């Protein structure tokens, strides 16, 4: 089977997921072509082991002239593909145009090209013009894709509201850890950070608006009244780094920005509680890593997080899907509410028995998360069904 995977600019989870899927599909005998910006090949190294890479100039925002060139190039690249799978809304909308002939009337597409799968990895949290463009691209994808997969229930429901032909749930597993931190990792990291006996609160993520970090800083101000004062460490980099650092210094907050870290498993092992304060998330890799580390977790009740930790369970079956009754492996809080976040973290720090129960539930939950092989198996089965249906 000839499979074409299309993605736009990516600096994190989407690129890692496409690399994982491409390699595993090639191992199963597929001829895989990955189409994306040159920067993604530099960051993730798709090519090799039966996977080819073709550069596609697809920016993170609509640009009429360059998008027209990208559409023409993508049409040529997809010639002969048995199935096309685009990742992200921008890539999905471009793939719709490349795979289908436009019929008369607005946003109506004739079924002339290969089956097109689109995985939606993110929701829009901005308003104004950005939201309007996002909505237009959503309609293009809903009406033009053969199948739309969402990484969270809200994205799936949105596609159903827009009357997409078929909607399913995407699996986006975190890569399996190469090794687990040894017994000394906790002590070593805490010594490096100079934590001493202070509680350590750990957050890992891109320093961007979606991650809800201003709410975390608001909560940290409240923890300043505790004895001893917890140390909040934030690992990652991104566009908000300077703003966050300025605020930490101006308000003398017990927060330290660590920048990008290559030892996240060890950092989590050192944590007394891990916090994910995001405004929205799909299937965040860091939540999966926290569960694998067996650490107490306080996270926002947004996107796909509740399903990952066992709250709001929905009926599901099949390899790697979460199913069956199980207690929550986290304390869930509303986004953008620093007082509730502050109280939830304090509750974990003040109740060792609760912290132990959450950590144990997290480890059990991790054992039931889908694997990268589950994700590749799911897609291989979907591709075969779509190709067979088209042939019929």
CORDA-V597217 format. One record per backbone hydrogen bond with DSSP energy under -1.0 kcal/mol. NH is the residue of the N-H (numbers start at 1). CO is the residue of the C=O. Records with the same first field share a line. If there is no record, write none. Layout:
# CORDA-V597217
NH=CO + CO
This chain:
# CORDA-V597217
3=31
4=83
5=33
6=85
7=35
16=12
17=13
18=14
19=15
20=16
21=17
22=18
23=19
24=20
25=21
26=22
27=23
28=24
29=26
30=25
31=1
32=50
33=3
34=52
35=5
36=54
40=37
41=37
42=38
43=39
44=40
45=41
48=51
52=32
54=34
56=36
58=56
67=63
68=64
69=65
70=66
71=67
72=68
73=69
74=70
75=71
76=72
77=73
78=74
81=78
82=2
83=2
84=115
85=4
86=117
87=6
88=119
92=88
93=89
94=90
95=91
96=92
97=93
98=94
99=95
100=96
103=108
110=101
112=110
117=84
118=147
119=86
120=149
132=128
133=129
134=130
135=131
136=132
137=133
138=134
139=135
140=136
141=137
142=138
143=139
144=140
145=141
146=116
147=116
148=166
149=118
150=168
151=120
156=152
157=153
158=154
159=155
160=156
161=157
162=158
163=160
164=159
168=148
170=150
185=182
188=184
189=185
190=186
191=187
192=188
193=189
195=190
198=195
201=231
202=273
203=233
205=235
207=237
208=206
211=208
212=209
216=212
217=213
218=214
219=215
220=216
221=217
222=218
223=219
225=222
226=223
231=199
232=254
233=201
234=256
235=203
236=259
240=207
241=238
244=240
245=241
246=242
247=243
248=244
249=245
250=246
251=247
253=248
255=253
256=232
258=234
267=263
268=264
269=265
270=266
271=268
272=200
273=200
274=296
275=202
276=298
279=210
288=284
289=285
290=286
291=287
292=288
293=289
294=291
295=290
298=274
299=331
300=276
301=333
302=300
304=281
305=302
308=304
309=305
311=306
321=318
329=309
331=297
333=299
341=337
342=338
343=339
344=340
345=341
346=342
347=343
348=344
349=345
350=346
355=351
356=352
357=353
358=354
359=355
360=356
361=357
362=358
363=359
364=360
365=361
366=362
367=363
368=365
369=366
375=371
376=372
377=373
378=374
379=375
380=376
381=377
382=378
383=379
384=380
385=381
386=382
387=383
388=384
389=385
390=386
391=387
392=388
